[in-house]
Amino acid sequence: MARNVGLSHAIGDFVLFHESDDVLFPDRIWHDLEIVYREPQVDIVISINRWFREGEPLLYNPEPMCRRERRLLRHMTSVSGAAERSIVSMLQYDGPQHSCMLYKTSVARAMGGYRSGTGPYADREMLFRALCRGAKVAVNPRITSGWRLHDCEKRVAQAFRKDDDIHRLALAKNYAAALEQAGLLHQGPVLKTLIAHVMVRVHDYAKRRHHPEIAKAALDLIASLTKYNGYACNTLNEDNADVVQSVNKS
């Protein structure tokens, strides 16, 4: 992966993985580093981006201006909380989008950089692993970059929906592996939220897009998770009866 090659050559204390098609806001790095200098224990600074369509001017106002941006800021603030809360928040709301994470170089290298197989969700997968390993995350509340939306993206999305479902499934499996490695998979709230994530963001997407084999794989993953320990399975039978019922039918 090209990003890992770049990481191997990084010589600074911090590294930002920036998409070539995104637009960096003025003074963005300075504002990220200001947070780190104020809170030296912070390992990662996350932020939010602004969408703009190709051919339209990008508004460089760093304050959240629309409902999407305000909602994302609330979600990212929850990701920067205590370990269990931050993991649950990522599973519920997903993580930051492209070009919105500044890492300490040592932290990114210690995790082995990015992993292949998750496609456009590689940024979220890497951040999730960092959270499972106890990384400290802070939020830059400003808009830090612009995400350019191309007119062709809708057509491309329609053509590659199966690839997207495959990437979603791979992401969920990586989430489960990271939690198990960190010894966090046995925690009731984390496990329940992971199962809900698989059901909603993998199974339901694949089912709506008519990819039954991926939907079945998602149910198989949920079945393996519910068997992880008896306490969690009993709790899920009470609170997520619809999920368990779907697993039993499979």
C-alpha positions in Angstrom: 0.0 0.0 0.0 1.4 3.4 -1.1 0.6 5.0 2.3 2.8 2.5 4.1 5.6 3.3 1.8 5.2 6.9 2.7 5.1 6.1 6.4 8.4 4.2 6.1 10.0 7.3 4.7 8.4 9.8 7.2 11.1 11.7 9.2 8.9 14.0 11.3 7.2 13.4 14.6 3.7 13.5 13.0 2.2 12.2 9.8 -0.9 13.1 7.9 -2.3 10.9 5.2 -3.9 13.2 2.8 -6.0 12.2 -0.3 -4.7 13.6 -3.5 -8.1 14.8 -4.5 -8.9 16.5 -1.2 -8.2 20.2 -0.4 -6.3 21.1 2.7 -7.6 24.1 4.7 -5.1 26.9 5.5 -3.3 26.5 8.8 -4.8 23.0 9.3 -1.6 21.4 10.4 -0.9 24.3 12.8 -4.3 23.9 14.5 -3.8 20.1 14.8 -0.3 20.5 16.3 -1.6 23.2 18.7 -3.8 20.6 20.3 -0.9 18.1 20.6 1.3 20.7 22.2 -1.4 21.6 24.6 -2.1 18.0 25.4 1.2 16.1 24.9 -0.4 12.7 25.8 -2.5 12.9 22.6 -1.5 10.3 19.9 -4.0 11.2 17.2 -5.9 14.3 16.3 -9.1 13.8 14.3 -11.3 16.4 12.6 -14.1 16.7 10.0 -14.2 17.7 6.3 -16.6 19.6 4.1 -18.1 18.2 1.0 -18.1 20.3 -2.2 -19.0 19.4 -5.8 -16.7 19.6 -8.7 -16.8 23.0 -10.2 -18.3 24.7 -7.1 -16.2 27.0 -4.9 -15.1 25.6 -1.6 -16.1 27.7 1.5 -13.0 28.0 3.7 -15.0 29.0 6.8 -13.5 26.6 9.4 -16.7 26.6 11.6 -19.3 23.8 11.0 -22.0 25.3 8.8 -24.5 22.6 8.0 -26.3 19.8 9.7 -23.9 17.1 8.4 -20.9 19.0 9.7 -22.4 19.6 13.2 -23.5 16.0 13.4 -20.0 14.7 12.5 -18.4 17.0 15.0 -20.6 15.6 17.8 -19.8 12.0 16.7 -16.0 12.7 16.5 -16.1 14.3 19.9 -17.6 11.1 21.3 -14.8 9.1 19.6 -12.3 11.1 21.6 -13.7 9.9 24.9 -12.7 7.1 27.3 -11.6 3.8 25.7 -14.8 1.8 25.8 -16.9 4.8 24.9 -14.7 5.8 22.0 -14.8 2.2 20.6 -18.6 2.0 20.9 -18.9 5.4 19.3 -16.9 4.3 16.3 -19.0 1.2 15.9 -22.2 3.3 16.0 -21.2 6.3 14.0 -18.1 5.3 12.0 -14.9 7.3 12.2 -13.4 10.3 10.5 -13.3 10.4 6.8 -10.4 10.9 4.4 -7.6 13.3 5.3 -9.0 13.9 8.8 -6.4 12.1 11.0 -3.0 13.3 12.2 -0.9 10.6 13.8 2.2 10.6 15.9 4.6 8.9 13.5 5.7 6.4 16.2 2.1 5.4 16.8 1.3 4.7 13.2 4.5 2.7 12.8 3.9 0.7 16.0 0.6 -0.5 14.5 2.2 -1.5 11.2 0.5 1.1 9.2 -2.5 0.4 7.0 -3.9 -3.0 6.2 -5.2 -4.1 2.9 -8.6 -5.5 2.1 -10.9 -2.7 3.5 -10.7 -0.4 0.5 -12.1 3.1 1.3 -12.5 2.2 5.0 -8.8 1.7 5.6 -8.6 5.0 7.6 -11.3 3.8 9.9 -9.8 0.4 10.4 -6.4 1.9 11.4 -8.0 4.3 13.8 -10.0 1.5 15.4 -6.9 -0.6 15.9 -5.3 2.4 17.6 -8.2 2.9 19.9 -8.1 -0.8 20.9 -4.5 -0.4 21.7 -5.2 2.5 24.0 -4.2 5.5 21.8 -5.3 8.9 23.1 -7.4 10.8 20.6 -8.3 14.5 20.6 -10.6 16.5 18.3 -9.8 19.5 16.2 -13.3 21.1 16.1 -12.5 23.0 12.9 -13.2 22.0 9.3 -9.8 20.9 8.1 -10.2 19.7 4.5 -12.6 19.7 1.6 -13.8 16.4 0.0 -14.4 16.9 -3.7 -17.6 15.1 -5.0 -17.3 14.1 -8.6 -20.4 13.9 -10.9 -19.3 10.3 -11.8 -19.3 9.1 -8.2 -22.9 8.0 -8.2 -22.4 5.9 -11.3 -19.2 4.4 -9.9 -20.9 3.6 -6.7 -23.7 1.7 -8.5 -21.1 -0.3 -10.5 -19.0 -1.2 -7.5 -21.5 -1.8 -4.8 -20.5 -5.5 -4.4 -16.9 -4.4 -3.8 -18.2 -1.9 -1.2 -20.1 -4.7 0.6 -16.9 -6.9 0.5 -15.0 -4.1 2.1 -17.6 -3.5 4.8 -17.5 -7.2 5.7 -13.7 -7.1 5.8 -13.8 -4.0 8.0 -16.2 -5.7 10.5 -13.9 -8.8 10.7 -10.9 -6.6 11.3 -12.9 -4.8 14.1 -13.6 -8.1 15.7 -10.0 -9.2 15.5 -8.7 -6.0 16.9 -11.1 -6.2 19.9 -10.3 -9.8 20.5 -6.5 -9.1 20.4 -7.0 -6.3 22.9 -9.1 -8.4 25.2 -12.1 -6.2 24.7 -14.5 -8.5 22.8 -15.9 -9.9 26.1 -17.2 -6.6 27.2 -21.0 -6.6 26.9 -21.6 -3.1 25.5 -18.8 -3.4 23.0 -19.8 -6.8 21.8 -23.5 -5.8 21.5 -22.6 -2.7 19.5 -20.2 -4.6 17.2 -23.0 -7.1 16.4 -25.4 -4.3 15.7 -22.8 -2.7 13.4 -22.4 -6.0 11.4 -26.2 -6.3 11.1 -26.9 -2.8 10.0 -23.8 -1.8 8.1 -22.9 -5.1 6.5 -25.9 -7.5 6.4 -28.6 -4.9 5.7 -26.5 -3.1 3.0 -25.7 -6.4 1.3 -29.3 -7.6 1.5 -30.6 -4.3 -0.1 -28.1 -4.5 -2.8 -29.0 -8.2 -3.6 -25.7 -9.8 -2.5 -27.0 -12.8 -0.5 -23.6 -14.4 -0.1 -22.2 -11.4 1.7 -25.4 -11.1 3.8 -25.0 -14.7 4.8 -21.3 -14.2 5.7 -22.4 -11.3 7.9 -24.9 -13.5 9.7 -22.1 -16.1 10.1 -19.9 -13.5 11.7 -22.7 -12.5 14.1 -23.3 -16.1 15.0 -19.6 -16.5 15.9 -19.7 -13.3 18.0 -22.8 -14.3 19.9 -21.0 -17.6 20.9 -18.0 -15.7 22.2 -19.3 -15.9 25.8 -22.5 -16.9 27.4 -23.2 -13.6 29.2 -23.0 -11.5 26.1 -25.2 -14.0 24.2 -27.9 -14.0 26.9 -27.9 -10.2 27.0 -28.3 -10.1 23.2 -31.2 -12.5 23.3 -33.0 -9.9 25.5 -32.0 -6.7 23.8 -31.4 -7.6 20.2 -34.0 -10.3 19.6 -34.3 -9.4 15.9 -30.6 -9.9 15.3 -30.5 -13.2 17.2 -33.6 -14.4 15.3 -32.0 -13.6 12.0 -28.9 -15.6 13.1 -31.0 -18.5 14.1 -32.8 -18.6 10.8 -29.5 -18.8 8.9 
